[in-house]
Amino acid sequence: MIAKEVTISSKTGLESKMAARLIQKASSYEANIWIQKGERKANAKSLLGLLSLGISPGDKITIITDGRDEAIAIKELEVFANNGMIE
């Protein structure tokens, strides 16, 4: 299991369009991927879960990966988040 803290740089935070982009990216990995904000954690492959976190621009979140391709997943998701959820 690997965890990495990132700051959400998109202008709208993690609203439905940005969450859908994150889900699409996260779904390309075999690893289990979680997004944590404060004490709350959600599956990064679940739209309702991500939206329930209420992530705003500038919020710090933790990306947690666990599984066969966890190292590449965490690295690529960190870059993805730092680029404003745009590839």
Z-matrix of the N, CA and C atoms (Angstrom, degrees):
N
C 1 1.444
C 2 1.531 1 108.84
N 3 1.339 2 115.13 1 135.30
C 4 1.461 3 121.82 2 179.85
C 5 1.520 4 108.21 3 -128.24
N 6 1.329 5 117.02 4 139.89
C 7 1.466 6 120.86 5 177.76
C 8 1.529 7 109.15 6 -130.09
N 9 1.324 8 115.60 7 144.07
C 10 1.465 9 121.32 8 -178.85
C 11 1.524 10 108.51 9 -144.87
N 12 1.329 11 116.55 10 130.73
C 13 1.461 12 120.56 11 177.53
C 14 1.521 13 109.97 12 -89.79
N 15 1.331 14 116.21 13 134.35
C 16 1.463 15 122.31 14 177.66
C 17 1.522 16 108.38 15 -134.83
N 18 1.339 17 115.40 16 160.17
C 19 1.452 18 121.82 17 176.11
C 20 1.522 19 108.14 18 -106.56
N 21 1.316 20 116.73 19 132.54
C 22 1.469 21 121.81 20 179.85
C 23 1.527 22 108.25 21 -73.47
N 24 1.333 23 115.35 22 118.61
C 25 1.464 24 120.36 23 -175.99
C 26 1.519 25 113.69 24 -104.38
N 27 1.343 26 118.07 25 -4.65
C 28 1.464 27 119.34 26 179.36
C 29 1.530 28 109.13 27 -69.25
N 30 1.323 29 116.52 28 147.55
C 31 1.463 30 121.94 29 -175.54
C 32 1.522 31 113.05 30 -67.72
N 33 1.323 32 116.93 31 -21.85
C 34 1.468 33 120.60 32 -177.23
C 35 1.528 34 113.05 33 -107.42
N 36 1.323 35 117.44 34 3.24
C 37 1.458 36 119.83 35 -176.27
C 38 1.516 37 109.74 36 74.25
N 39 1.303 38 116.07 37 -143.44
C 40 1.463 39 119.97 38 -178.46
C 41 1.531 40 109.12 39 -111.71
N 42 1.340 41 115.75 40 63.34
C 43 1.461 42 120.44 41 175.38
C 44 1.517 43 108.50 42 -79.76
N 45 1.315 44 118.67 43 -176.38
C 46 1.468 45 121.09 44 -168.42
C 47 1.528 46 114.62 45 -58.27
N 48 1.324 47 118.50 46 -40.84
C 49 1.468 48 119.85 47 -179.01
C 50 1.531 49 111.22 48 -66.83
N 51 1.322 50 117.02 49 -44.41
C 52 1.465 51 120.80 50 178.84
C 53 1.528 52 110.35 51 -68.32
N 54 1.325 53 116.83 52 -38.03
C 55 1.464 54 120.21 53 178.24
C 56 1.521 55 109.96 54 -63.15
N 57 1.330 56 117.26 55 -40.02
C 58 1.469 57 120.80 56 178.76
C 59 1.521 58 110.81 57 -63.06
N 60 1.326 59 117.00 58 -38.63
C 61 1.479 60 119.96 59 176.88
C 62 1.524 61 110.71 60 -63.84
N 63 1.335 62 115.36 61 -42.46
C 64 1.467 63 119.54 62 179.63
C 65 1.532 64 110.54 63 -64.79
N 66 1.315 65 117.00 64 -41.69
C 67 1.466 66 120.91 65 178.96
C 68 1.522 67 110.49 66 -61.85
N 69 1.313 68 116.68 67 -43.98
C 70 1.460 69 120.79 68 179.28
C 71 1.526 70 110.36 69 -60.16
N 72 1.332 71 116.62 70 -43.92
C 73 1.467 72 121.30 71 179.23
C 74 1.540 73 110.07 72 -66.17
N 75 1.328 74 116.75 73 -48.54
C 76 1.471 75 121.04 74 -177.10
C 77 1.525 76 111.32 75 -63.36
N 78 1.320 77 116.77 76 -33.28
C 79 1.466 78 120.93 77 -177.80
C 80 1.528 79 112.94 78 -71.07
N 81 1.321 80 116.97 79 -12.43
C 82 1.464 81 119.69 80 179.24
C 83 1.533 82 112.26 81 -81.42
N 84 1.333 83 117.39 82 -1.39
C 85 1.473 84 121.80 83 179.58
C 86 1.517 85 109.91 84 -112.51
N 87 1.330 86 115.41 85 149.91
C 88 1.459 87 121.00 86 175.49
C 89 1.521 88 111.73 87 -75.55
N 90 1.318 89 117.06 88 -28.65
C 91 1.464 90 122.21 89 -175.63
C 92 1.528 91 111.49 90 -61.48
N 93 1.319 92 115.45 91 151.62
C 94 1.458 93 120.93 92 169.31
C 95 1.523 94 106.44 93 -75.06
N 96 1.318 95 117.03 94 133.46
C 97 1.467 96 120.87 95 -176.72
C 98 1.521 97 108.15 96 -128.42
N 99 1.325 98 114.76 97 129.93
C 100 1.462 99 122.18 98 -178.99
C 101 1.520 100 109.03 99 -124.56
N 102 1.326 101 115.46 100 148.07
C 103 1.459 102 122.50 101 173.56
C 104 1.519 103 106.39 102 -115.91
N 105 1.325 104 115.98 103 128.75
C 106 1.457 105 120.37 104 -179.30
C 107 1.517 106 109.81 105 -120.56
N 108 1.338 107 115.85 106 133.01
C 109 1.464 108 122.83 107 174.12
C 110 1.517 109 106.05 108 -129.18
N 111 1.315 110 115.82 109 113.55
C 112 1.459 111 119.56 110 -175.81
C 113 1.513 112 109.97 111 63.40
N 114 1.316 113 116.32 112 -127.87
C 115 1.465 114 121.76 113 -179.09
C 116 1.526 115 112.63 114 -89.17
N 117 1.339 116 117.13 115 -8.82
C 118 1.462 117 121.01 116 -175.09
C 119 1.518 118 111.14 117 -96.72
N 120 1.338 119 115.39 118 143.60
C 121 1.459 120 121.13 119 -177.87
C 122 1.523 121 108.68 120 -136.22
N 123 1.346 122 116.13 121 142.17
C 124 1.469 123 120.70 122 179.47
C 125 1.522 124 109.89 123 -138.44
N 126 1.313 125 115.05 124 152.35
C 127 1.458 126 121.83 125 175.57
C 128 1.531 127 107.94 126 -67.75
N 129 1.335 128 117.12 127 128.03
C 130 1.466 129 121.59 128 -177.89
C 131 1.523 130 112.38 129 -72.29
N 132 1.319 131 117.51 130 -3.43
C 133 1.462 132 121.32 131 178.73
C 134 1.530 133 110.80 132 -105.82
N 135 1.344 134 116.85 133 13.69
C 136 1.461 135 122.70 134 -177.33
C 137 1.532 136 110.28 135 -123.04
N 138 1.335 137 116.39 136 116.75
C 139 1.464 138 120.83 137 -179.24
C 140 1.530 139 111.30 138 -61.23
N 141 1.320 140 117.38 139 -49.43
C 142 1.466 141 119.76 140 -179.26
C 143 1.526 142 111.65 141 -61.75
N 144 1.322 143 115.65 142 -39.83
C 145 1.462 144 119.50 143 178.45
C 146 1.511 145 112.23 144 -61.22
N 147 1.339 146 116.47 145 -47.55
C 148 1.460 147 120.31 146 -179.72
C 149 1.522 148 111.86 147 -64.21
N 150 1.329 149 116.75 148 -44.61
C 151 1.468 150 119.80 149 -179.22
C 152 1.522 151 111.80 150 -64.64
N 153 1.331 152 117.13 151 -29.98
C 154 1.468 153 120.77 152 -179.28
C 155 1.530 154 112.26 153 -68.31
N 156 1.331 155 117.32 154 -17.75
C 157 1.462 156 120.30 155 179.46
C 158 1.528 157 112.46 156 -76.11
N 159 1.332 158 117.39 157 -21.12
C 160 1.468 159 120.87 158 178.70
C 161 1.521 160 112.79 159 60.22
N 162 1.316 161 117.33 160 53.25
C 163 1.464 162 121.92 161 -176.10
C 164 1.526 163 109.95 162 -84.04
N 165 1.327 164 115.79 163 123.08
C 166 1.469 165 123.16 164 -178.18
C 167 1.520 166 110.67 165 -105.85
N 168 1.344 167 117.15 166 164.78
C 169 1.472 168 119.68 167 177.01
C 170 1.536 169 110.23 168 -57.30
N 171 1.315 170 115.44 169 136.01
C 172 1.460 171 121.03 170 178.98
C 173 1.513 172 115.14 171 87.03
N 174 1.337 173 117.54 172 -8.24
C 175 1.472 174 120.39 173 178.42
C 176 1.519 175 110.16 174 -68.01
N 177 1.317 176 115.06 175 146.58
C 178 1.459 177 121.07 176 173.87
C 179 1.527 178 107.52 177 -95.61
N 180 1.334 179 114.91 178 130.23
C 181 1.459 180 120.96 179 177.16
C 182 1.523 181 108.00 180 -126.36
N 183 1.307 182 115.65 181 163.04
C 184 1.460 183 121.09 182 174.79
C 185 1.522 184 108.11 183 -115.72
N 186 1.319 185 115.65 184 127.18
C 187 1.464 186 121.67 185 174.54
C 188 1.522 187 106.58 186 -95.26
N 189 1.327 188 116.39 187 128.10
C 190 1.461 189 121.97 188 -179.02
C 191 1.527 190 108.16 189 -121.38
N 192 1.326 191 116.43 190 126.48
C 193 1.463 192 120.70 191 178.12
C 194 1.526 193 109.14 192 -121.88
N 195 1.320 194 115.42 193 145.34
C 196 1.456 195 120.71 194 179.69
C 197 1.527 196 108.53 195 -150.80
N 198 1.323 197 116.18 196 115.74
C 199 1.460 198 119.41 197 179.07
C 200 1.516 199 111.64 198 150.52
N 201 1.319 200 114.45 199 -171.50
C 202 1.465 201 121.61 200 -172.15
C 203 1.527 202 113.20 201 -57.76
N 204 1.324 203 118.22 202 -44.29
C 205 1.462 204 121.04 203 -177.27
C 206 1.533 205 112.38 204 -107.10
N 207 1.336 206 116.32 205 31.57
C 208 1.466 207 121.19 206 -175.65
C 209 1.526 208 113.73 207 -60.15
N 210 1.321 209 118.52 208 -37.31
C 211 1.475 210 120.65 209 -176.55
C 212 1.525 211 111.55 210 -67.00
N 213 1.326 212 117.08 211 -46.38
C 214 1.461 213 119.43 212 179.54
C 215 1.527 214 110.05 213 -70.18
N 216 1.317 215 117.16 214 -35.98
C 217 1.467 216 120.90 215 179.17
C 218 1.521 217 111.18 216 -61.92
N 219 1.318 218 117.81 217 -47.19
C 220 1.468 219 120.23 218 -177.97
C 221 1.521 220 110.78 219 -65.11
N 222 1.319 221 116.34 220 -39.81
C 223 1.462 222 120.04 221 -179.49
C 224 1.532 223 111.13 222 -64.37
N 225 1.334 224 116.36 223 -47.98
C 226 1.462 225 120.44 224 -177.66
C 227 1.531 226 112.14 225 -70.81
N 228 1.329 227 118.25 226 -35.47
C 229 1.462 228 120.75 227 178.03
C 230 1.524 229 111.77 228 -70.13
N 231 1.324 230 116.82 229 -33.11
C 232 1.471 231 119.79 230 175.75
C 233 1.526 232 110.11 231 -64.05
N 234 1.313 233 117.56 232 -46.26
C 235 1.472 234 121.69 233 177.78
C 236 1.527 235 109.80 234 -62.01
N 237 1.329 236 117.08 235 -43.64
C 238 1.455 237 122.96 236 179.53
C 239 1.531 238 110.86 237 -58.44
N 240 1.327 239 116.80 238 -46.51
C 241 1.471 240 121.50 239 179.61
C 242 1.527 241 111.13 240 -66.32
N 243 1.319 242 117.04 241 -40.85
C 244 1.467 243 120.94 242 -179.29
C 245 1.528 244 112.12 243 -69.13
N 246 1.328 245 117.06 244 -21.64
C 247 1.476 246 121.72 245 178.29
C 248 1.529 247 111.98 246 -92.63
N 249 1.310 248 117.70 247 15.06
C 250 1.452 249 120.76 248 178.30
C 251 1.503 250 114.11 249 75.68
N 252 1.346 251 117.83 250 28.01
C 253 1.461 252 124.72 251 179.73
C 254 1.524 253 112.15 252 64.36
N 255 1.315 254 116.12 253 31.85
C 256 1.464 255 122.11 254 177.90
C 257 1.515 256 108.15 255 -123.77
N 258 1.335 257 116.43 256 133.71
C 259 1.466 258 119.24 257 179.58
C 260 1.507 259 110.48 258 -86.98
